[in-house]
């Protein structure tokens, strides 16, 4: 009877250790630094410098901004980025 009890206790201890490890290695909710990953801007909303809606969108990947209602366009490092205005 002692053997099953010790196995249960060891199993529970292992599960608790794995749960604590998962919590310790989980990524932070919001990075504190100014450098974000390439995909992190998807959830951050409109850019802070776009106080008004310029009504422009990207013509192509590295192309100029073209007129389009409800969009904001910015060129940076040879790439064109478009976001919807709110």
N, C-alpha and C positions, 0 to 999 in steps of 0.2 A: 504494500500500500504506500510505502514511502516513495517508491520510484515514480509513480505517476504525479505525485504532488511536487516533487522536485522538478520534473519536466515541465509542469504547468508554470511553476514559479520562474524557471529559466526562460520559458517562452514569453511570458509577460514582461520580464526584464529586457529581453531582446527587442520586443515590440516598443517598449518605452524608450529604449536607447535609439532605435531607428526614428521614432517620432521626434525626439529631441534633435537628432542630427538633421532631419528634414527642416525643422524650424530654423536651425542655426545656419544652414546653407541656402535658405530661400532668398531670392533677390529682394532688395528693398522696393517698397511701393513706388517711390519717386526718387530718382537720382538727385543728389544735392549739387553736383558740379555742373559747370556750363557745357560740358561735352556729353552728348547723348548718342545713342546708337542711331543708325540710319533709319530704323523703323519707329523710333520713339516719338517722332513728331506726328504720327497718325492719331494718337490719343490726346495730344496737348492742345488742340484747337487752333484758331487762327494765329498768325504771327503777331507779336506785340507791336511791331513797327507798322502794321496795317491798321491805322486808326480809322481810315475811310475805305470805301470800296472803290477800287480803281476801274472796275468793269473791264478787265483785260484777262486773257488766258494765253497759254503758250501755243505758238504756231507749230512748233516741232520740238524735238528733244533739246536741241541747243539753240533753237531759233528765237526770233523776236516775239514780244508780247503783242497780241492782236486784240481788238475790241470784242468783248463778250459780256453780257449783262450778268452780274452776280458773282464775278470771279476776281481774284487778286493774283497777279503774276509777278514773279521776281526772277532775275537772272543772277546766278552765282556760280563762279568757277566753270563757266562754259555750259552750265546746265540751266534749264528753265523749270521753274516750280510754280504750280498753280494750286490755289486753295479757294474754296467757296467762301464768300462773304457772309457774315451773320448779321 
